[in-house]
Structures are given as structure tokens and as C-alpha cells.
Amino acid sequence: MAYSVNISVEAPIESQIQEITYDGQEIYQAPLSMSENLAKMAQKIDFARVSPDTFKSEPMETDKPDDDAQSKDSAAFQAPQCLWDSVRSKLRNSLTELCVLQDVLTIAKEKRYMVLDPVPQEVPEQKPMAQIYARKKALSGAASVLLSAAERLRTSQTEMARNRTTPDFHIELLRLRQNWRLKKVSNAIIGDLSYRTAGSKFSQMGMFEVTKAEDDASTSQASSPPPSPGLGPPMPPKPPSALRVTVPSELQGVAYIMVLCRKDQEDLSVSANLLGSSAPSANPDVHWQQKLEAAQNVLFCKELFNQLAKEAVQLQGPIPHMVVGNQIMATVLPGIQLIIGLCHSGGGGESKRGIAPPPPKGDHDHVLEHSLHQLLREVHHKNTHHPFPHPSSGPLGPSKRRALAGPTAADRYQLLEMTKSKTMLEEMIEQTQHFFMRLRAEYVLDTIAKEVKDPLIVSHWNALNSPTQSCVKITIITHGYEVIGKSSLIVHVGQKSMKCVCRDGKVMHLSYEPQELRDLIFCQIHQHQINSVQALGRCMGWQHLANSPHLGIGPVEPLGNASSCILASPMGDRIIAIRCAPQAGPQVFIAHSPRKDFFSGQLVKERKWENLGGPFKEVRWDKMEGKNFLNKMELLMASLTSNS
């Protein structure tokens, strides 16, 4: 048994799909207006199938006139068809005209009743060679006209280039556009000098305006500098530029960052005067490239100082940092302050030939100033060059180290270390601390090398160092005895401490005080003397009896401890005791065995006690002959061996 189900079919509300792009986007067709919909419905009417009797205005007679419902239906059916009567008549007239035109064309095409051929004319005489010569003559004439015009244009362009003092405006604008960002705003060309594309946080708008310079005599005269007496012939006048670049007043002049290091005992007013003094500004009639470079340098220095001042206020140190005007003062080590100042000259001064003046004389550090510029440029580079992989669009994710924290099984401490980052001021303070630690280490080594002539102190600084870590290798040798004994130690100079690694593997950590390094080197010097004497004694056949790197007897040394050793001659009848102290220097004692002053008596009758060594007698070391300590010891050992 079949069931009938009523299904209602409705037209879709959404528009038809016109096109589907490659990325899957659907482009819909716009809905038809009322006039377009009416024209579409009119196209569906077939007038050929409608008989003329259907469009009669009068109603058709029916056999049942009393049926009112049927008459109403017929009237309702015929009323809409009368509206198209005018359209039908016009279409029938057009069809009639087209049929008549078709009949005329048929008659003309079959050539039965009408001839449409043109009237025959006399055929001109064909002369091919004459036509060729005429064409050649016409082409040669046209070529001569073009060549003469090109020659005149070339000549005029050469004359203009030879006599022109101002370059072309469009060529200059093209060169400007190659190096700087430009855009056109309301019939004006505006450029941008700021570092906003590099993630800059500075609020200064580095906008400049580019206009066409006027070709007048005053401009050319202003561009040529006046001759200066006593400086040789005047410079040839430079051709004025076709561009006129207008820079904001706050970016005019010359700016630079000065870094000074002062001690607490020194007068800080001197540095304040140096930082507050403004150098003369550049010539306003210089070339646009130099003007824009100077303006961008001013913007860069202002941004650098603004960032450092912001960090100085936010950082919390043992001694608070101070920001006063155009100066930043920070304490790097006890008694030493780092002063960073911004020097900016105004735009009202004048200087010769637009050359920026040198900074005022002072003990400012060029290396630290260069490091400051490098730190800010590194921040800008990191903001624009993110490490791969990173998304092509959308917000950037974590760094590469944090992205690999899961596969490498990083713990909580490592994750916290990844999130920490140092500010520019912190890195600058660390570099300054290392700079002073390195200066102190160099001063201590140079001073000891001048004071101590025996042995020789050789310092070799590693050429490949980091801004906060340096390494120096100290070698202690005796002239003429380099093969016998040589002591070396390595000193790692950090930020607030030093680490010394001796030859025997001992590691000692020193503070920032230079006296600790000085004491250590003196101890190593006297330890080297003792080790070298032992090596010399082995070479000459002497026996090593005792050795003490830290002697506990004798007078107390103010710096370090004394070292000692005892050597015996090959026959055993001579004994040498050497004592080296940082303050007293080397001391040598000699004893004889057996004792020459031994006499047997009633109490001591056995002869074995006569083999005891005699008392030690000190050698007048300053009267000994020899170039250095080991040379004197060699002569002493040789003389004692020959006398035995």
C-alpha cells in the first residue's frame, strides 16, 4: 500500500554562486531588481503560440449566462492579457519590417532583379619599381628627420648638463627614496626617520618634509663657503641640491652620548660642565643626505638616553640610580660612578662646511659609548629578526629555547632563567664593572713587573674576550733558566670578582680589591723561586731534604706566607736552607756536617755524635756574585761541592 506525502518545494533564499576562488571563497550573484525581474519574466512569453482571438477585449458569450462565477473567472483570466496588447503589436510590426528587409536582401543577393556591383573604372598602370623608389625616398626622408631631431636633442641635453648647476629634481628624489621612507600626504612629500619599524618605544616623531628648491642666485651663493685666511685656497663651490629637506627643530644640530667614569673623591661638577656644554651645530645649507643622517643620529641618541633613563628609574639597586636632566649616574663599584650624558647642540649655531665638531675634551670612554650604541641596535635587530621557526602571520610565540624546553626536559629553574632578561643599563653597568676590574688587573701586573726584576713576569691577555669576561695568562720565569723552572697561572677577570687557576690545579676566588691579586702574585713568585732551586739542585746532584710552601716559623709576614726548602750536597757534608718571604725576600743559610767544633769529653764519649750538623750561618746574599737568584745559587752549590 503506497502512501502519498505532500512535499513543498520552495526557491532558495540565498543567491546563486557565481564563482569559487582557489582559496575556497564563494562569490554570490547579486539578486535581480524589480525591472530586471520583469524583463526576465517577459522573455518567457511565447507570442507565437497565442491566437489573436485570445486578446479580444469583449468577453466571450457562453451558453449559461446565468452562471456568475464562470463569467467572473473568464474576466479575471482575460484582464492580464490585455496589458500586453501594445507590446504584441509593436513586435508584430518589427517582425514585418524584418521580413521585408529579408526579401530585399534575398533579391539583391540572387542578382535577379537588382545589381549592386560597383561601376567599373579604368585600371591604373602598375609600375612596381617606381613604387619601390618612392617608398625608399619617403623612408630616407623620414629617417633623416628623426636623426636630425635626435642629434639636436642630444646636443641640447649635453649643453644643459654642462651648464646646469642644480641636478634634476626627479633624479634627486629617486636617490632620496632609495635610502629613506617617503609618502605623499595632501600634495606634500613627507619622510620618516623614526625607528618604529624596529620596535622603537620612543615617542618622538621623526618626520621631515621634502620640497623642490628654488633655482636662485642666493642659494648657490649660500652653498659656497667663504675663503678662510691661512688655510690655503678656498674650497670649490658645490652644486646646490634640487631638494630642500626641512627637519624639525628638535632634531637639528649635533647629538652624541658621552660616558664618563668618576670616583667619589673627584669633583663631579667638571663632568656636569662637560655634559652641559653644547657644541656648535652643523651648517643648515649642507646636502640633504648629511642633514638627514645628522637628524637620525640625534633621534637615535635621544631614544637611547630615554630608554636608559626609563630603566634607571625602574631598576632597584643597592645604591639608587639618579637621573638629573640630561645625566644618568649609577654606582658600579664602591667609590666609582658611571655617568651617561646626552650632549645635543641647538639648531641656531653655525659651523664651517657642515662638519660635526669633536666632543669636548675629557676622559670619556669611547669603547663604552660604542657598546651603548651596539646594545640599542641589537634590541632593534632582535625586534625585526625573530628566530625561526615562527608563524608567518599572527602573534609570535615563545622563543626557540622555550619551544625546546619540553623535548629537553627543562626544569622549573631553567624555565625561570629563560624568562629573565637584562636591560641595557644592567648590561652597561656589567661592562663598566668588568672594564674597571680589567684596568685594576693590568695595573697590578704592570706594577709588579716593574718592581720585581728577578724573576721575570710575563702577562699574555687573550685577544678573544667577551664584554664581561677576560682571561690573562701569567708566566713567571728566570732569565737563563727557562728550561729548569717555569710557573704559570691563569686569571679570569669577571665583573666583581677574579678567579685564579694555578698550575697545580688550585682555584682561588678573589674579590674586586686589587691588593688580593697583588698578594697572590707575590706568593707565586716566591713559590717559583723555591721550586726552581729544587730543580737546580737535582740537576747538580744535590739531595732534597725538606720543603714547606707555608713556613710556620720565623717572623710573621704582612703579606702572604714564607716558603722554604733544605738541600744537602752529594757527599752530605753541606746543607743549604733557603727561605723566601714576600716582604723580606730570599734568605740562604749554610751548615757543615760533621761539626768541626765537636770535642769529646767525659759526658760524651761516643764518636757517632760528631756527625751531627753544625749551626746554620746566613749568607750575605747581596755580596754574592751572579745575575739573578738561580745564578747565585748555582755558584754557591758549585763552590760548596768543590770544597767538600
VENPE-V364797 format. One record per backbone hydrogen bond with DSSP energy under -0.5 kcal/mol. CO is the residue of the C=O (numbers start at 1). NH is the residue of the N-H. Records with the same first field share a line. If there is no record, write none. Layout:
CO: NH / NH
This chain:
7: 9
8: 10
16: 18 / 29
19: 27
21: 24
25: 21
26: 28
27: 18 / 19
33: 37
34: 38
35: 39
36: 40
37: 41
38: 42
39: 43
40: 44
41: 44
42: 45
45: 47
46: 49
47: 50
49: 51
51: 54
52: 55
53: 56
63: 65
64: 67
66: 68
67: 71
68: 72
69: 73
70: 74
71: 75
72: 76
73: 77
74: 78
75: 79
76: 80
78: 82
79: 82 / 83
80: 83
81: 84
82: 85
84: 88
85: 89
86: 90
87: 91
88: 92
89: 93
90: 94
91: 95
92: 96
93: 97
94: 98
95: 99
96: 100
97: 101
98: 102
99: 103
100: 104
101: 105
102: 106
103: 107
104: 108
105: 109
106: 110
107: 111 / 112 / 113 / 114
127: 131
128: 132
129: 133
130: 134
131: 135
132: 136
133: 137
134: 138
135: 139
136: 140
137: 141
138: 142
139: 143
140: 144
141: 145
142: 146
143: 147
144: 148
145: 149
146: 150
147: 151
148: 152
149: 153
150: 154
151: 155
152: 156
153: 157
154: 158
155: 159
156: 160
157: 161
158: 162
159: 163
160: 164
168: 172
169: 173
170: 174
171: 175
172: 176
173: 177
174: 178
175: 179
176: 179 / 180
181: 192
183: 185 / 190
188: 185 / 190
189: 210
190: 183
191: 208
192: 181
195: 198 / 200
196: 199
204: 206
205: 207
206: 193
207: 248
208: 191
209: 246
210: 189
211: 244
214: 216
216: 220
217: 221
218: 222
219: 223
220: 224
221: 224
223: 225
228: 231
240: 167
242: 213
244: 211 / 246
245: 247
246: 209
248: 251
249: 252
254: 345
256: 343
258: 260 / 341
259: 365
260: 339
262: 337
263: 266
266: 268
267: 270 / 271
268: 272
269: 273
270: 274
271: 275
272: 276
273: 277
280: 357
283: 286
287: 291
288: 292
289: 293
290: 294
291: 295
292: 296
293: 297
294: 298
295: 299
296: 300
297: 301
298: 302
299: 303
300: 304
301: 305
302: 306
303: 307
304: 308
305: 309
306: 310
307: 311
308: 312
309: 313
310: 314
311: 315
315: 317
318: 320
322: 329
323: 325
324: 327
326: 342
327: 324
328: 340
329: 322
330: 332 / 338
333: 336
335: 264
336: 332 / 333
337: 262 / 339
338: 330 / 340
339: 260 / 341
340: 328
341: 258 / 343
342: 344
343: 256
351: 354
352: 355
362: 364
364: 366
365: 369
366: 370
367: 371
368: 372
369: 373
370: 374
371: 375
372: 376
373: 377
374: 378
375: 379
376: 380
377: 381
378: 382
379: 383
380: 384
381: 385
384: 386
399: 403
400: 404
402: 405
404: 408
405: 410
406: 409
411: 415
412: 416
413: 417
414: 418
415: 419
416: 420
423: 427
424: 428
425: 429
426: 430
427: 431
428: 432
429: 433
430: 434
431: 435
432: 436
433: 437
434: 438
435: 439
436: 440
437: 441
438: 442
439: 443
440: 444
441: 445
442: 446
443: 447
444: 448
445: 449
446: 450
447: 451
448: 452
451: 453
456: 458 / 477
458: 475
460: 473
463: 465
466: 469
469: 466
470: 493
471: 462
472: 474 / 491
473: 460 / 475
474: 489
475: 458 / 477
476: 487
477: 456
478: 481
481: 485
485: 478
487: 476
488: 503
489: 474
490: 492 / 501
491: 472 / 493
492: 494 / 499
493: 470
497: 494
498: 510
499: 492
500: 502 / 508
501: 490
502: 505
506: 502
508: 500 / 510
510: 498
513: 516 / 517
514: 518
515: 519
516: 520
517: 521
518: 522
519: 523
520: 524
521: 525
522: 526
523: 527
524: 528
525: 529
526: 530
527: 531
528: 532
529: 533
530: 534
531: 535
532: 536
533: 537
534: 538
535: 539
536: 540
537: 542
538: 541
543: 545 / 568
546: 566
548: 564
558: 560
562: 551
563: 580
564: 548
565: 578
566: 545 / 546
567: 576
568: 543
569: 572
573: 593
574: 569
575: 591
576: 567
577: 589
578: 565
579: 587
580: 563
581: 585
585: 581
587: 579
588: 619
589: 577
590: 617
591: 575
592: 614
595: 598
597: 599
603: 605
604: 601
606: 609
607: 610
608: 611
609: 612
610: 594 / 595
612: 595
617: 590
619: 621
620: 623
621: 624
628: 632
629: 633
630: 634
631: 635
632: 636
633: 637
634: 638
635: 639
636: 640
637: 641
638: 642
639: 643
640: 644
